[in-house]
Amino acid sequence: MSFSNLPSELVGMVASFLEVPDLHNLRLTSPAIAILTAHVLLKNVLHTRRTDLSVTSLAKLENISDTLQSRYVRHLTVKGFDEDNRALGEGLAGQHLQKRELALIWLLVILIRFNNCTSFEVDAVSDCNCPIFSSTLYHTEAISLIMAVITISSHPVTSFTVKYRNGCPDISELAPVHVNNTRFRAGWAHLRELRLNHTVAFPKVMQWMFDVIICAPNLRILYINLNREYETAWLTGQLAAGNIPWPYLEELHLKRVRLRIQDLSILLHRCRNTLCALFLSSLDIESNSTGDDLQALFRSLADFPALKTIHIKALSGNSAEHVKRFIHFPANSEDPAIGWGWEIKPLQVNSHLWVNANVKYSGTMTGNVLRVLAKRLELLSTDLP
């Protein structure tokens, strides 16, 4: 029996495992196979669409939205600048406000037709060498426009990623989150994955991040990557004080965040029964000088029933004296955790200090690994000779 004579469901299943170039080659083998795999090609090619809100890119999206192909679009990426990193909304007529309104209406019409598009990524990257005039859209408006569309349409969102970094940020166009708007909350309530990748720690940005998090009670994955400035401690402090339950959170990533040990403990215990994977990287943790509170935190994590994966990298503890101390996990060949398949790697802090600060483990012995880490944890000062 030839491949083309197999049941159409089986042909489609085989084709779904191929990369796009291989799928193209398969479809060239016969007209029958080309017909049987057309939907697979559309699904792969149209899954992710990108726009810089220019007339050209929005027109292409609108053309897709007018056809049955719109059902294959699942993920939309909005860039803060065009391919030349120079302008947002190129070709839109009018001055700044007119361009913003036109982009909003056009994007709204398109997304209403993209019924299956529930995953969004906003890449709001600025460039200091790029002149910004009163007639242009700011890179920050890539964030505000997509949020406005969600608010107006109640469009369901299951995954949302924001990259807001580099260059010369302009936060004046970062619109506040409509936390009390029922239409926004209706769309945002579907959110399962939220990724916030920021190097901008202005208070207005921290407030925006806090608002988008508290409006998402059904999160499964939360990723926060900041820049360890003092302002970031406000965000984690507010989240700890906000009494957010996180009843479904399974995966938590905290990277380059400054926070108090008490706030970290509160946040982790909010998802004690559901947390499966924990990633802590390059954190500045305000703790005591002996590390007792850090040890207590690791011991408590050992009792999290669902926790199976941990990755701890380059954590530092800052005591009340503001002396930076790196968290170090001594290990030797007799350590029982070595037999449990964990990874521990040294990190060079400066010319005279190396610390075991990178620990990975995934398996059924997570509790035992965490108890060993708690027992062995030390704080080493960068001032040591």
VEXDREN-2710 file (C-alpha; in Angstrom, 1 decimal):
% VEXDREN-2710
k/r/px/py/pz
1/MET/0.0/0.0/0.0
2/SER/1.4/3.4/-1.0
3/PHE/1.6/6.3/1.5
4/SER/-1.1/8.2/-0.3
5/ASN/-3.6/5.3/0.1
6/LEU/-3.3/5.3/3.9
7/PRO/-6.3/6.7/5.8
8/SER/-6.3/10.5/5.7
9/GLU/-6.1/10.7/9.5
10/LEU/-2.9/8.7/9.5
11/VAL/-1.4/10.7/6.7
12/GLY/-2.2/13.9/8.6
13/MET/-0.7/12.5/11.8
14/VAL/2.6/11.6/10.1
15/ALA/2.8/15.0/8.4
16/SER/2.2/16.8/11.7
17/PHE/5.6/15.6/12.9
18/LEU/7.5/17.0/10.0
19/GLU/9.3/20.4/9.9
20/VAL/7.9/22.8/7.3
21/PRO/10.7/22.2/4.7
22/ASP/10.2/18.4/5.0
23/LEU/6.5/18.9/4.8
24/HIS/6.9/20.9/1.6
25/ASN/9.0/18.1/0.1
26/LEU/6.4/15.5/1.0
27/ARG/3.6/17.5/-0.6
28/LEU/5.6/17.6/-3.8
29/THR/5.5/13.8/-4.2
30/SER/1.9/13.6/-5.4
31/PRO/-1.2/15.8/-5.8
32/ALA/-3.1/13.4/-3.5
33/ILE/-0.7/13.9/-0.6
34/ALA/-0.7/17.6/-1.2
35/ILE/-4.4/17.7/-0.7
36/LEU/-4.4/15.4/2.3
37/THR/-1.7/17.5/4.1
38/ALA/-2.9/21.0/3.1
39/HIS/-4.4/21.6/6.6
40/VAL/-1.2/20.5/8.3
41/LEU/0.8/23.0/6.3
42/LEU/-1.6/25.8/7.1
43/LYS/-1.5/24.9/10.7
44/ASN/2.3/25.0/10.8
45/VAL/2.8/28.1/8.7
46/LEU/0.0/30.2/10.1
47/HIS/0.4/29.2/13.8
48/THR/2.4/32.4/14.6
49/ARG/1.9/35.7/12.9
50/ARG/3.9/38.9/13.5
51/THR/3.1/42.6/13.1
52/ASP/4.9/45.9/13.7
53/LEU/1.5/47.6/13.3
54/SER/2.6/49.0/9.9
55/VAL/0.1/49.3/7.1
56/THR/1.8/46.5/5.2
57/SER/1.8/43.9/8.1
58/LEU/-1.8/44.8/9.3
59/ALA/-3.1/44.4/5.7
60/LYS/-1.5/41.0/5.5
61/LEU/-3.2/40.0/8.8
62/GLU/-6.5/41.3/7.6
63/ASN/-6.3/39.3/4.4
64/ILE/-5.8/36.1/6.5
65/SER/-8.6/37.1/8.8
66/ASP/-11.0/37.3/5.9
67/THR/-10.6/33.6/5.1
68/LEU/-11.0/30.2/6.7
69/GLN/-7.2/30.3/7.2
70/SER/-7.8/32.6/10.3
71/ARG/-8.7/29.5/12.4
72/TYR/-5.0/28.3/12.2
73/VAL/-3.6/31.5/13.8
74/ARG/-2.9/30.7/17.4
75/HIS/-0.1/33.1/18.4
76/LEU/0.4/36.8/17.6
77/THR/3.7/38.7/18.2
78/VAL/3.6/42.5/18.2
79/LYS/7.0/44.2/17.8
80/GLY/7.7/47.6/19.3
81/PHE/9.6/48.7/16.2
82/ASP/9.8/47.5/12.6
83/GLU/12.4/45.3/11.0
84/ASP/14.8/48.3/10.8
85/ASN/14.2/49.1/14.5
86/ARG/13.1/52.6/13.5
87/ALA/9.4/53.1/13.7
88/LEU/6.1/51.5/14.9
89/GLY/3.0/51.8/12.8
90/GLU/4.8/52.8/9.6
91/GLY/2.5/54.0/6.9
92/LEU/-0.4/54.9/9.2
93/ALA/-1.9/58.2/8.3
94/GLY/-2.2/61.2/10.7
95/GLN/-0.4/62.4/13.8
96/HIS/0.3/60.4/16.9
97/LEU/-3.3/60.1/18.3
98/GLN/-4.8/59.4/14.9
99/LYS/-2.2/56.7/14.2
100/ARG/-3.0/55.1/17.6
101/GLU/-6.7/55.1/17.0
102/LEU/-6.3/53.7/13.5
103/ALA/-4.0/50.9/14.7
104/LEU/-6.4/50.1/17.6
105/ILE/-9.4/49.8/15.3
106/TRP/-7.6/47.8/12.7
107/LEU/-6.1/45.4/15.2
108/LEU/-9.5/45.0/17.0
109/VAL/-11.2/44.0/13.7
110/ILE/-8.5/41.5/13.0
111/LEU/-8.4/39.8/16.4
112/ILE/-12.2/39.5/16.5
113/ARG/-11.8/37.2/13.5
114/PHE/-8.9/35.3/14.9
115/ASN/-11.1/33.3/17.2
116/ASN/-8.4/30.7/18.1
117/CYS/-5.6/33.2/18.6
118/THR/-5.2/33.3/22.4
119/SER/-1.4/33.6/22.8
120/PHE/0.3/37.0/22.5
121/GLU/3.8/38.3/22.7
122/VAL/4.8/42.0/22.8
123/ASP/8.4/42.7/22.0
124/ALA/8.7/46.4/23.1
125/VAL/12.4/47.0/22.6
126/SER/13.6/50.5/22.2
127/ASP/16.7/52.0/20.5
128/CYS/18.4/55.2/21.7
129/ASN/19.6/55.8/18.2
130/CYS/16.1/55.8/16.8
131/PRO/14.5/59.3/16.7
132/ILE/11.0/59.5/18.1
133/PHE/8.8/62.3/16.7
134/SER/5.4/63.5/17.8
135/SER/3.9/61.8/14.8
136/THR/5.2/58.3/15.5
137/LEU/3.9/55.6/17.8
138/TYR/6.1/54.8/20.8
139/HIS/7.4/51.3/21.3
140/THR/5.6/51.2/24.6
141/GLU/2.3/51.5/22.8
142/ALA/2.7/48.0/21.4
143/ILE/1.9/46.9/24.9
144/SER/-0.9/49.4/25.5
145/LEU/-2.6/48.7/22.2
146/ILE/-2.8/44.9/22.6
147/MET/-4.1/45.4/26.2
148/ALA/-6.7/47.9/24.9
149/VAL/-7.9/45.3/22.3
150/ILE/-8.3/42.7/25.1
151/THR/-10.3/45.2/27.2
152/ILE/-12.6/46.3/24.4
153/SER/-13.3/42.8/23.0
154/SER/-13.0/40.6/26.1
155/HIS/-10.8/38.5/23.8
156/PRO/-9.7/35.3/25.7
157/VAL/-6.0/35.2/26.5
158/THR/-4.3/32.0/27.6
159/SER/-0.6/33.1/27.2
160/PHE/0.9/36.6/27.4
161/THR/4.6/37.5/27.1
162/VAL/6.0/41.0/27.4
163/LYS/9.6/41.9/26.6
164/TYR/10.2/45.5/27.7
165/ARG/13.9/46.2/27.7
166/ASN/17.1/48.0/26.5
167/GLY/17.6/51.4/25.0
168/CYS/15.7/54.5/26.1
169/PRO/12.3/53.4/27.5
170/ASP/9.4/55.8/27.3
171/ILE/6.9/54.9/30.0
172/SER/4.6/57.8/29.4
173/GLU/2.6/55.7/26.9
174/LEU/2.3/52.7/29.1
175/ALA/-1.4/52.7/29.8
176/PRO/-2.6/51.5/33.2
177/VAL/-4.3/48.1/33.4
178/HIS/-8.1/48.3/33.7
179/VAL/-8.2/46.2/36.8
180/ASN/-11.9/47.0/37.5
181/ASN/-13.1/46.6/34.0
182/THR/-15.3/43.5/33.7
183/ARG/-14.6/43.0/30.0
184/PHE/-10.8/43.0/30.6
185/ARG/-11.1/40.6/33.5
186/ALA/-13.3/38.3/31.4
187/GLY/-10.6/38.0/28.8
188/TRP/-7.7/37.9/31.3
189/ALA/-9.4/35.2/33.4
190/HIS/-8.4/32.6/30.8
191/LEU/-4.7/33.4/31.3
192/ARG/-2.6/30.3/32.1
193/GLU/0.9/31.5/31.2
194/LEU/2.3/35.0/32.0
195/ARG/5.9/35.9/31.1
196/LEU/7.2/39.4/32.1
197/ASN/10.8/40.1/30.9
198/HIS/11.7/43.7/31.9
199/THR/14.8/45.7/32.5
200/VAL/12.8/48.8/33.3
201/ALA/12.1/49.2/37.0
202/PHE/10.3/52.5/37.2
203/PRO/7.4/52.6/39.7
204/LYS/4.9/52.9/36.9
205/VAL/6.2/49.8/35.3
206/MET/6.2/47.9/38.6
207/GLN/2.6/48.9/39.2
208/TRP/1.6/47.8/35.7
209/MET/3.2/44.4/36.3
210/PHE/1.5/44.0/39.7
211/ASP/-1.9/44.8/38.1
212/VAL/-1.6/42.2/35.3
213/ILE/-0.6/39.6/37.8
214/ILE/-3.4/40.1/40.3
215/CYS/-5.9/40.1/37.5
216/ALA/-4.9/36.5/36.5
217/PRO/-6.1/34.2/39.3
218/ASN/-5.9/31.0/37.1
219/LEU/-2.2/31.1/36.3
220/ARG/-0.3/27.9/35.7
221/ILE/3.1/29.4/34.7
222/LEU/4.5/32.7/36.0
223/TYR/7.9/34.0/34.7
224/ILE/9.3/37.3/36.1
225/ASN/12.7/38.5/34.9
226/LEU/13.7/42.0/36.2
227/ASN/17.0/43.8/36.8
228/ARG/17.5/43.5/40.6
229/GLU/17.1/47.2/41.2
230/TYR/15.7/48.3/44.6
231/GLU/12.3/49.2/43.0
232/THR/11.7/45.5/42.1
233/ALA/11.4/44.7/45.8
234/TRP/8.3/46.8/45.8
235/LEU/6.6/44.4/43.3
236/THR/7.3/41.3/45.3
237/GLY/6.4/43.0/48.5
238/GLN/3.0/44.0/47.1
239/LEU/2.4/40.5/45.7
240/ALA/3.1/39.1/49.1
241/ALA/0.8/41.6/50.8
242/GLY/-1.9/41.2/48.2
243/ASN/-3.3/37.9/49.4
244/ILE/-3.3/36.4/45.9
245/PRO/-4.2/32.7/46.3
246/TRP/-2.6/31.2/43.1
247/PRO/-4.6/27.9/43.5
248/TYR/-3.4/26.5/40.2
249/LEU/0.2/27.7/39.8
250/GLU/2.5/24.9/38.7
251/GLU/5.6/26.6/37.5
252/LEU/7.3/29.7/39.0
253/HIS/10.4/31.5/37.5
254/LEU/12.0/34.4/39.4
255/LYS/15.1/35.9/37.8
256/ARG/17.1/39.0/38.6
257/VAL/14.7/40.0/41.3
258/ARG/15.4/41.8/44.6
259/LEU/13.1/40.7/47.4
260/ARG/12.9/40.0/51.1
261/ILE/13.1/36.4/52.4
262/GLN/9.7/36.8/54.1
263/ASP/8.0/37.9/50.9
264/LEU/9.6/35.0/48.9
265/SER/8.3/32.5/51.6
266/ILE/4.8/33.9/51.4
267/LEU/4.7/33.8/47.6
268/LEU/5.9/30.2/47.5
269/HIS/3.5/29.0/50.2
270/ARG/0.6/30.5/48.2
271/CYS/1.1/27.7/45.7
272/ARG/2.4/25.0/48.1
273/ASN/0.0/22.3/47.0
274/THR/0.3/22.8/43.2
275/LEU/3.9/24.0/42.5
276/CYS/5.7/21.4/40.4
277/ALA/8.7/23.4/39.1
278/LEU/10.7/26.2/40.8
279/PHE/13.4/28.2/39.1
280/LEU/15.3/30.8/41.1
281/SER/18.1/32.6/39.3
282/SER/20.2/35.7/40.2
283/LEU/18.1/36.8/43.1
284/ASP/19.1/39.3/45.7
285/ILE/17.4/38.1/48.8
286/GLU/17.3/40.2/51.9
287/SER/18.1/37.7/54.7
288/ASN/19.9/37.6/57.9
289/SER/23.7/37.3/58.0
290/THR/23.8/33.6/59.2
291/GLY/21.5/32.2/56.6
292/ASP/19.2/30.6/59.1
293/ASP/16.1/32.0/57.4
294/LEU/17.2/30.8/54.0
295/GLN/17.8/27.3/55.5
296/ALA/14.3/27.4/56.9
297/LEU/12.9/28.3/53.5
298/PHE/14.6/25.3/51.8
299/ARG/13.4/22.9/54.6
300/SER/9.8/24.1/54.1
301/LEU/10.1/23.6/50.3
302/ALA/11.0/20.0/51.0
303/ASP/7.5/19.4/52.1
304/PHE/5.8/20.8/49.0
305/PRO/3.9/17.7/47.8
306/ALA/4.0/18.3/44.0
307/LEU/7.4/19.8/43.7
308/LYS/9.5/17.7/41.3
309/THR/11.9/20.1/39.6
310/ILE/14.2/22.8/41.0
311/HIS/16.8/25.0/39.5
312/ILE/18.7/27.3/41.8
313/LYS/21.4/29.6/40.3
314/ALA/23.5/32.5/41.6
315/LEU/21.5/33.5/44.7
316/SER/22.9/36.1/47.0
317/GLY/21.8/37.0/50.5
318/ASN/22.0/40.6/51.7
319/SER/22.1/41.1/55.5
320/ALA/21.0/44.2/57.4
321/GLU/24.6/45.5/57.1
322/HIS/24.1/45.4/53.3
323/VAL/27.1/43.1/52.8
324/LYS/26.6/40.9/49.8
325/ARG/26.9/37.2/50.5
326/PHE/26.6/34.5/47.9
327/ILE/24.7/31.3/48.7
328/HIS/27.1/28.4/48.6
329/PHE/26.2/24.6/48.7
330/PRO/29.3/22.6/49.7
331/ALA/29.3/19.1/48.2
332/ASN/31.5/16.1/48.4
333/SER/31.6/12.5/47.1
334/GLU/29.9/11.2/50.2
335/ASP/26.9/13.4/49.7
336/PRO/23.8/11.2/49.2
337/ALA/22.3/13.7/46.8
338/ILE/25.1/12.9/44.3
339/GLY/23.4/9.5/43.8
340/TRP/20.0/11.2/43.2
341/GLY/21.1/12.6/39.8
342/TRP/21.4/16.3/40.8
343/GLU/23.7/18.7/39.1
344/ILE/25.8/21.2/41.0
345/LYS/28.2/23.6/39.2
346/PRO/30.7/26.2/40.6
347/LEU/30.4/29.9/39.8
348/GLN/33.3/32.4/39.9
349/VAL/32.2/35.5/41.8
350/ASN/35.5/37.3/41.6
351/SER/39.2/36.6/41.2
352/HIS/39.4/34.8/44.6
353/LEU/35.9/33.4/45.3
354/TRP/34.2/30.4/43.7
355/VAL/30.9/29.2/45.0
356/ASN/28.7/26.1/44.3
357/ALA/25.7/28.2/43.3
358/ASN/24.1/26.4/40.4
359/VAL/21.9/23.4/41.4
360/LYS/19.5/21.4/39.2
361/TYR/17.4/18.5/40.0
362/SER/14.3/16.8/38.6
363/GLY/12.8/13.7/40.0
364/THR/11.0/12.1/42.9
365/MET/13.7/12.9/45.5
366/THR/13.2/16.6/45.4
367/GLY/12.4/16.8/49.1
368/ASN/15.5/15.0/50.1
369/VAL/17.7/17.2/47.9
370/LEU/16.2/20.3/49.4
371/ARG/16.8/19.1/52.9
372/VAL/20.5/18.4/52.0
373/LEU/20.7/21.9/50.5
374/ALA/19.2/23.4/53.6
375/LYS/21.7/21.6/55.9
376/ARG/24.7/22.5/53.8
377/LEU/23.8/26.1/52.9
378/GLU/26.4/28.7/53.6
379/LEU/26.8/32.4/52.9
380/LEU/30.1/33.5/51.6
381/SER/31.1/37.2/51.5
382/THR/32.8/38.7/48.5
383/ASP/35.1/40.5/50.9
384/LEU/36.8/37.2/51.9
385/PRO/40.5/37.1/51.1
END
